[in-house]
Amino acid sequence: MATAKETRKRNMAKSSTAQQMKRHASPLSPAPPFTISDEELYERVAQRAYELYQERGEEPGHDLADWFAAEQLVKAEFLHGPVPEEPLEVEVER
């Protein structure tokens, strides 16, 4: 079992390392990961799967495909932000 002195020493070392990392962190370093509960993820995927079902004209028989597509779309939104409703129009100069 560690003595109080050893524990303090270990905690000070951890604190020192954390402070050094903060000082040397790049302004371009990635933001901490966004977290979401399993329940909220499930609700978002279920809602998106239902939207896909409606977009297809409520045709039955594609529930798993809709669910898997919805999972990919929801997870992609967390990584890259929401997908625009309409494609962006980009003008190219010639």
N, C-alpha and C positions, 0 to 999 in steps of 0.2 A: 504494500500500500504506500502511496506517495505521501511524503511529508508535506506540511503546509508550505514550507519554503520551496520545495520542488514544484508544487502546484502553482504558486505565485510566479515562479520563474517561467514555467511553461506558458501561463496565461499572458505574461508580459511579452514573450517571444511572439505569440500569436498576434497580439495587439500591434506590435512593432511591424510585423510583416503586413498586416492589413493596412496600416498607415502608409507604408512604403508603396503598396500597390495603388492606393488612392492617389498619392502624389505623382506617380508615374503613369497613371491611366491616360490614355490618349483621348482627346475630345471626340475622336471618331470611333472609339471602342463601342461595341454593340450594347444596346440597352439590355437590362436584365430580362430574362424570358418572361413573357406574359403567361400567367397561369389562369386556369379556368377549372371549375369543379366538374367532375364526371357528370353530375346531374345537369349542369348548364350546357355542357357539350352535347349530351343526349338530346336535350330540348331543342337546341339549335339545329342539330342534324335532322331530327324528326320534322321540324318546321320546313327546312330546306327540301327534304325528300317529298313532303306533301306539295310544296310549290312545284317541284319537277313533275309530279304526278298530274297536277292541274295543267301545267304548260303542255303536257302531252295529250290533253283532252280527256283526262281521267280514265284512260284505257287501263283496265286491270291486267295483272300478270307481270308487271315489271317492278315489283316492290323491292326486291333485293338490288337490282341495278340502280334504282332511284336512291336507295339507302347508301350504297357504296359511292355513288357519284356525289351525293350530298356530303358524305364524310370528307371526301377529297376537297370539295369546294369550301366547306367550313374551315378545314385545317389550313387551306391555302390563304383564306382571308386572314387568319391569325398570323401567318408568316409574312404575307405581302400586302395586306390591306384589302379592302373591299374591291371587287371587280366592278368597273363602271357599267352602268346600265346599257349605254350605247358605246360602240367602239370609238376610240379617239381618232379624230381626223388630223392627219399630219400633212402639212404642205411641204413639198420638196422643191427647193429652188433649183433650176437648171441653168 
